[in-house]
Amino acid sequence: MAYNPNPYVNAPLTPARPHMFGSTLARAIWTLVPVISLSLLAAVPFVVAAVKGVIKPWLAIVYVVAEIAILVITTATSGNDPQNWGGLLLIVLMIVAATHTALLDSERVRIGK
């Protein structure tokens, strides 16, 4: 057995970061969850990602709190007011959640990982 002075030759490999999606189809289905549920399940992909270890739990908590707050605000402000902006909040939540769900496995996004 030859002596190798390089300590990095036998060093253990760093574990790979867990992934949220196994395929492109899975990414598409998970991205459609907030859209199809009309933002009622916007936080579900982030809770699943936190359980899988893809993101830190605080990010999932932020999404759950934001979703609950937006749903409460839109329910409280619903009515016959012609300037009702509750629906706009739900649409924005839906778009933001779908976009962030699609970016869960992106290596460029480092926040919350």
CORUR-V888180 format. One record per residue. N is the residue number from 1. NEAR is the number of other C-alpha atoms within 12 Angstrom. Layout:
BEGIN
<<N	NEAR> <N	NEAR>>
END
This chain:
BEGIN
<<1	3> <2	5> <3	8> <4	9> <5	8> <6	9> <7	9> <8	9> <9	10> <10	10> <11	8> <12	8> <13	8> <14	6> <15	6> <16	9> <17	17> <18	20> <19	23> <20	31> <21	24> <22	13> <23	13> <24	13> <25	12> <26	18> <27	24> <28	23> <29	21> <30	34> <31	34> <32	28> <33	28> <34	33> <35	27> <36	19> <37	22> <38	24> <39	34> <40	28> <41	30> <42	40> <43	38> <44	29> <45	41> <46	41> <47	27> <48	27> <49	33> <50	27> <51	20> <52	21> <53	23> <54	32> <55	34> <56	23> <57	22> <58	20> <59	29> <60	31> <61	23> <62	22> <63	35> <64	27> <65	18> <66	26> <67	31> <68	22> <69	19> <70	29> <71	29> <72	17> <73	20> <74	23> <75	17> <76	15> <77	19> <78	20> <79	14> <80	9> <81	11> <82	10> <83	11> <84	17> <85	20> <86	24> <87	24> <88	20> <89	27> <90	32> <91	25> <92	23> <93	33> <94	32> <95	24> <96	24> <97	38> <98	32> <99	25> <100	32> <101	40> <102	30> <103	29> <104	38> <105	33> <106	22> <107	17> <108	10> <109	15> <110	15> <111	17> <112	25> <113	26>>
END
